[in-house]
Amino acid sequence: MTRIFSGIKPTGHLTLGNYLGALRRWAEEDQHRADALFCVVDLHALTVDHDPARVRRLSRQAASLMLAAGLDPQVCTVFAQSHVDEHARLSYLLECVATDGEMRRMIQYKEKSVRAQAAGQSVRLSLLTYPALMAADILAYRADEVPVGDDQTQHVELSRDLAERFNQRYGHTFVIPKATPPAVAARVMDLQDPTSKMGKSHEATAGIVYLLDEPEVISKKVMRAVTDSADGVAYDRAERPGVANLLEILSACTGKEPEVLADSYDGYGTLKRDTAEAVVELLRPLQTRHAELSADPSYVDGVLREGAAKARALARPTVDAAYRAIGLLPPA
């Protein structure tokens, strides 16, 4: 049976982009078609300056939202990365297989290190090496597929390279995974800057719809979305990114193609209003379920505890095999 692994980093409140690009697909498709593991990758949140209490709070919130989105712990495995030691154990082995050049070519390191240097700051070593940990997340479970957005495909390619190199040098140990990118609206853009992804860690929040935003807040953000000065409504991602972003969001909510939706509107006002209403209704059941889960934290704790036990049982044989293959003595 196909095995899937994917995760969400608790570095900010989850957004509409996280839901349309990942959570909804996990719940409606992936957990039912494969042996699926979904993880709050909390160790990755430590690569930048952070508040420990906030990381814990956002990790719990992310787990609750994953369940509220429809992940069923009776069908899939939901857990926190830091609860399974095999991730860190395997990460070091993969650092011993990776090269400095590979790490420095990773887009996120290049972008964040340039910004830090411009501000006269330094970056943590973990920001350079965390792609090895991301590879460990995937390879420990012998995952066949990794559902990711196009901004993460580089990390899956690195995972493939490290797995192939390890297998060639030390004997076949890992499955070679592949990235499985989602479809339309997988990359939801910022409503105020439609050339940038709607990111949960952005400082400017006016263009970001968070999953737990109140309905009136969602409506206000969508109604203030940037469009353009051209006449009429047309779907053109390159030339009219703001309008295209609204059409793609509405498409993801309604199931109608963006091009078809564009023909239904003469002006931006109605498009924005319909998009706002569609997003509010899309998120309403998720927000209701999240409120229920927040009122019963022991349930979420139990899901994470049981999920970690299942994940540990799956990962340990592979990681132990990697330790033997690379030349380490077995424990006495």
C-alpha positions as CSV (number, residue, x, y, z in Angstrom):
1,M,0.0,0.0,0.0
2,T,1.2,3.5,-0.8
3,R,2.5,5.4,2.2
4,I,2.2,9.2,2.5
5,F,4.0,11.6,4.8
6,S,3.4,15.3,5.1
7,G,3.6,18.0,7.9
8,I,2.9,21.5,8.9
9,K,5.3,23.8,10.7
10,P,3.9,25.7,13.7
11,T,5.6,29.0,13.1
12,G,2.3,31.0,12.8
13,H,-1.4,30.7,12.8
14,L,-2.6,28.4,9.9
15,T,-4.1,30.2,6.9
16,L,-6.6,29.7,4.1
17,G,-3.6,28.7,2.0
18,N,-2.7,25.9,4.4
19,Y,-6.3,24.6,4.2
20,L,-6.8,24.8,0.5
21,G,-3.3,23.7,-0.4
22,A,-2.8,20.9,2.2
23,L,-5.3,20.2,5.0
24,R,-8.4,19.8,2.8
25,R,-6.6,17.5,0.4
26,W,-5.2,15.4,3.3
27,A,-8.7,15.0,4.8
28,E,-10.7,14.4,1.7
29,E,-8.3,12.4,-0.4
30,D,-4.9,11.4,1.0
31,Q,-5.9,9.7,4.2
32,H,-8.4,7.5,2.4
33,R,-6.2,6.3,-0.4
34,A,-3.0,5.5,1.4
35,D,-1.3,4.6,4.7
36,A,-1.0,8.3,5.7
37,L,1.1,10.1,8.4
38,F,0.5,13.8,9.1
39,C,2.8,15.6,11.5
40,V,3.2,18.8,13.3
41,V,6.8,19.4,12.5
42,D,7.6,21.4,15.6
43,L,11.4,20.8,15.5
44,H,11.5,22.9,12.3
45,A,10.0,25.8,14.3
46,L,13.3,26.1,16.2
47,T,15.4,27.2,13.3
48,V,14.6,30.9,13.9
49,D,14.3,33.0,17.0
50,H,11.1,31.9,18.8
51,D,9.1,32.1,22.0
52,P,8.9,28.6,23.5
53,A,5.4,29.2,24.9
54,R,4.2,30.3,21.5
55,V,5.7,27.3,19.8
56,R,3.9,25.0,22.2
57,R,0.6,26.9,21.8
58,L,0.8,26.9,18.0
59,S,1.7,23.2,17.9
60,R,-1.4,22.3,19.8
61,Q,-3.5,24.7,17.7
62,A,-2.1,23.1,14.5
63,A,-2.9,19.6,15.7
64,S,-6.4,20.7,16.6
65,L,-6.9,22.3,13.2
66,M,-5.7,19.2,11.4
67,L,-8.3,17.2,13.3
68,A,-11.0,19.9,12.8
69,A,-10.2,19.8,9.0
70,G,-11.3,16.2,9.0
71,L,-8.2,14.0,9.7
72,D,-9.5,10.9,11.4
73,P,-7.0,9.3,13.8
74,Q,-8.8,6.0,13.2
75,V,-7.8,6.3,9.5
76,C,-4.5,8.1,9.5
77,T,-1.7,8.8,11.9
78,V,-1.5,12.3,13.5
79,F,1.5,13.2,15.7
80,A,4.1,15.7,16.7
81,Q,7.6,15.4,15.2
82,S,9.4,16.0,18.6
83,H,7.5,13.0,20.1
84,V,9.3,10.6,17.9
85,D,13.1,10.5,18.5
86,E,13.8,8.7,15.2
87,H,13.5,12.0,13.3
88,A,16.5,13.5,15.1
89,R,18.4,10.2,15.1
90,L,18.2,9.9,11.3
91,S,18.7,13.5,10.7
92,Y,22.4,13.3,11.8
93,L,23.1,10.4,9.5
94,L,21.7,12.3,6.6
95,E,23.8,15.3,7.5
96,C,26.8,12.9,7.2
97,V,25.6,12.0,3.6
98,A,24.7,15.6,2.5
99,T,27.2,18.2,1.3
100,D,27.7,21.8,2.4
101,G,26.9,22.9,-1.2
102,E,23.5,21.1,-1.2
103,M,22.5,22.7,2.0
104,R,23.5,26.2,0.9
105,R,21.6,26.0,-2.3
106,M,18.3,25.5,-0.6
107,I,16.0,28.4,-1.3
108,Q,14.8,29.2,2.2
109,Y,18.3,29.3,3.6
110,K,19.5,31.5,0.8
111,E,16.6,34.0,1.2
112,K,16.6,34.1,5.0
113,S,20.4,34.4,5.3
114,V,20.4,37.3,2.8
115,R,17.8,39.1,4.8
116,A,19.6,38.5,8.0
117,Q,22.9,39.7,6.6
118,A,21.2,42.8,5.3
119,A,20.0,43.5,8.8
120,G,23.4,42.8,10.4
121,Q,22.2,39.6,11.9
122,S,23.3,36.0,11.8
123,V,21.3,32.8,11.2
124,R,21.2,29.7,13.2
125,L,23.1,26.6,12.0
126,S,19.9,24.7,12.1
127,L,18.5,26.8,9.3
128,L,21.3,25.5,7.1
129,T,20.9,21.9,8.2
130,Y,17.2,21.5,8.7
131,P,16.6,20.1,5.1
132,A,18.4,17.0,6.4
133,L,15.8,16.8,9.2
134,M,13.1,17.3,6.6
135,A,14.5,14.4,4.6
136,A,14.6,12.3,7.8
137,D,11.0,13.1,8.4
138,I,10.1,11.5,5.0
139,L,12.7,8.7,4.8
140,A,12.2,7.3,8.3
141,Y,8.7,6.1,7.3
142,R,9.7,4.8,3.9
143,A,7.1,7.2,2.4
144,D,6.3,6.8,-1.3
145,E,4.6,10.2,-1.7
146,V,5.0,13.6,-0.1
147,P,2.0,16.0,-0.8
148,V,3.6,19.4,-0.9
149,G,3.2,22.8,-2.6
150,D,5.6,23.8,-5.3
151,D,7.7,25.8,-2.8
152,Q,8.6,22.6,-1.0
153,T,9.5,20.4,-4.0
154,Q,13.2,21.3,-3.7
155,H,13.2,19.6,-0.3
156,V,11.7,16.5,-1.6
157,E,14.2,16.4,-4.4
158,L,17.0,16.6,-1.8
159,S,15.3,13.8,0.1
160,R,15.5,11.7,-3.0
161,D,19.1,12.6,-3.6
162,L,20.1,11.7,-0.1
163,A,18.2,8.4,-0.1
164,E,19.7,7.3,-3.4
165,R,23.2,8.3,-2.2
166,F,22.8,6.4,1.1
167,N,21.5,3.4,-0.7
168,Q,24.4,3.3,-3.2
169,R,27.0,3.7,-0.5
170,Y,25.7,1.6,2.3
171,G,23.1,-0.7,0.9
172,H,19.4,-0.4,0.1
173,T,17.8,1.1,3.1
174,F,15.3,3.9,2.0
175,V,12.4,4.1,-0.4
176,I,12.9,6.9,-2.9
177,P,9.9,9.3,-2.4
178,K,8.2,11.6,-4.9
179,A,6.5,14.9,-4.5
180,T,2.8,15.0,-5.3
181,P,1.8,18.6,-5.8
182,P,-1.9,19.6,-5.3
183,A,-4.2,21.1,-8.0
184,V,-5.9,24.5,-8.4
185,A,-5.5,27.0,-5.6
186,A,-2.7,25.0,-4.1
187,R,-0.7,28.3,-3.9
188,V,-3.1,30.9,-2.4
189,M,-1.6,34.3,-2.7
190,D,-1.6,37.2,-0.2
191,L,-4.7,39.4,-0.8
192,Q,-2.6,42.6,-0.5
193,D,0.4,41.3,-2.4
194,P,-0.9,38.7,-4.9
195,T,2.6,38.0,-6.2
196,S,3.6,36.5,-2.8
197,K,2.2,33.3,-1.1
198,M,-0.2,33.7,1.8
199,G,2.3,32.8,4.5
200,K,1.5,32.2,8.1
201,S,4.8,33.8,9.2
202,H,4.4,37.1,7.4
203,E,4.6,40.3,9.5
204,A,2.0,42.1,7.5
205,T,-1.4,40.3,8.1
206,A,-3.9,42.5,6.2
207,G,-3.8,40.1,3.2
208,I,-3.8,36.9,5.1
209,V,-7.0,35.0,6.0
210,Y,-6.3,32.9,9.1
211,L,-8.4,29.8,9.7
212,L,-9.6,31.1,13.0
213,D,-10.4,34.6,11.8
214,E,-14.0,35.8,12.7
215,P,-16.4,35.9,9.7
216,E,-16.5,39.7,9.7
217,V,-12.7,39.8,9.7
218,I,-12.5,37.4,6.7
219,S,-15.1,39.5,4.8
220,K,-13.1,42.7,5.5
221,K,-9.8,41.2,4.3
222,V,-11.4,39.8,1.1
223,M,-13.3,43.0,0.3
224,R,-10.1,45.0,0.6
225,A,-8.1,42.6,-1.7
226,V,-5.9,44.2,-4.3
227,T,-7.1,43.9,-7.8
228,D,-6.2,46.2,-10.7
229,S,-7.4,49.1,-12.8
230,A,-8.4,47.1,-15.9
231,D,-12.1,46.9,-17.0
232,G,-14.1,43.7,-16.4
233,V,-13.1,40.4,-14.7
234,A,-10.7,38.1,-16.5
235,Y,-8.6,35.1,-15.3
236,D,-5.0,35.9,-16.1
237,R,-2.5,34.9,-13.5
238,A,0.5,36.7,-15.1
239,E,-1.1,40.0,-16.0
240,R,-3.9,40.3,-13.4
241,P,-2.6,38.4,-10.3
242,G,-5.0,40.0,-7.8
243,V,-8.2,39.1,-9.7
244,A,-6.8,35.6,-10.6
245,N,-6.1,35.0,-6.9
246,L,-9.7,35.8,-6.0
247,L,-11.0,33.6,-8.8
248,E,-8.8,30.7,-7.7
249,I,-10.0,31.0,-4.1
250,L,-13.6,31.1,-5.2
251,S,-12.9,28.2,-7.5
252,A,-11.5,26.1,-4.7
253,C,-14.6,26.9,-2.6
254,T,-17.2,26.2,-5.3
255,G,-15.6,23.6,-7.5
256,K,-16.1,25.8,-10.6
257,E,-13.2,26.6,-12.9
258,P,-11.7,30.1,-12.6
259,E,-12.2,30.9,-16.3
260,V,-15.9,30.0,-16.0
261,L,-16.3,32.1,-12.9
262,A,-14.7,35.1,-14.5
263,D,-17.4,35.1,-17.2
264,S,-20.0,35.4,-14.5
265,Y,-18.8,38.8,-13.2
266,D,-18.8,42.3,-14.6
267,G,-17.1,44.0,-11.7
268,Y,-14.8,43.4,-8.7
269,G,-17.3,44.2,-6.0
270,T,-19.6,41.3,-6.6
271,L,-16.6,38.9,-7.1
272,K,-15.2,40.0,-3.8
273,R,-18.5,39.7,-1.9
274,D,-19.1,36.2,-3.3
275,T,-15.6,35.1,-2.5
276,A,-15.8,36.4,1.0
277,E,-19.1,34.6,1.6
278,A,-17.7,31.4,0.1
279,V,-14.6,31.5,2.4
280,V,-16.7,32.2,5.5
281,E,-19.0,29.2,4.7
282,L,-16.1,27.0,3.8
283,L,-14.4,27.6,7.2
284,R,-17.5,27.6,9.4
285,P,-17.6,23.8,10.1
286,L,-13.8,23.8,10.7
287,Q,-14.1,26.6,13.2
288,T,-17.0,24.9,15.0
289,R,-15.1,21.7,15.3
290,H,-11.9,23.4,16.4
291,A,-13.9,25.1,19.2
292,E,-15.1,21.7,20.3
293,L,-11.6,20.2,20.3
294,S,-10.2,23.2,22.2
295,A,-12.7,22.6,24.9
296,D,-11.4,19.0,25.3
297,P,-7.5,19.2,25.2
298,S,-7.2,15.7,26.7
299,Y,-8.6,14.3,23.4
300,V,-6.0,16.1,21.3
301,D,-3.3,14.9,23.7
302,G,-4.5,11.4,23.4
303,V,-4.5,11.5,19.6
304,L,-0.9,12.8,19.6
305,R,0.2,10.3,22.1
306,E,-1.3,7.3,20.2
307,G,-0.1,8.8,16.9
308,A,3.5,9.1,18.2
309,A,3.4,5.4,19.3
310,K,2.3,4.3,15.9
311,A,4.8,6.5,14.1
312,R,7.6,5.3,16.3
313,A,6.8,1.7,15.6
314,L,6.9,2.4,11.9
315,A,10.1,4.5,11.9
316,R,12.3,2.6,14.3
317,P,13.1,-0.4,12.1
318,T,14.2,1.8,9.2
319,V,16.3,4.1,11.3
320,D,17.9,1.1,13.2
321,A,18.7,-0.4,9.8
322,A,20.3,2.9,8.7
323,Y,22.5,2.9,11.8
324,R,23.7,-0.6,11.0
325,A,24.2,0.1,7.4
326,I,26.3,3.2,7.9
327,G,28.7,1.3,10.3
328,L,27.5,2.0,13.9
329,L,27.6,-0.7,16.5
330,P,24.3,-2.0,17.7
331,P,23.4,-1.1,21.3
332,A,24.5,-3.7,23.9
